[in-house]
Amino acid sequence: MKFTSLRANWRYWVIGILVSTIGVVLARLVAPSYTDKTRAALSGVGRLVAASGLILIAVGVSRRVAVEEQTNP
């Protein structure tokens, strides 16, 4: 992996990691302290937030790759 590629995608990586971490914290640390229905809802929301963070990274990197492919045929 080239470091220039990582530098170009740093925003997507940082935001995606932060969003994913918030989702994991919500699902694993916050949700267990509540009761049944609230626990299930918070756990589900946390998992969705964590997955959306990973999707954000993937979309950001794929956009950057598409731009690089257009500029360097």
Sequence and secondary structure as in RCSB ss.txt:
>XXXX:A:sequence
MKFTSLRANWRYWVIGILVSTIGVVLARLVAPSYTDKTRAALSGVGRLVAASGLILIAVGVSRRVAVEEQTNP
>XXXX:A:secstr
  HHHHHHTHHHHHHHHHHHHHHHHIIIIIGGGS HHHHHHHHHHHHHHHHHHHHHHHHHHHHHHHHHHHH  
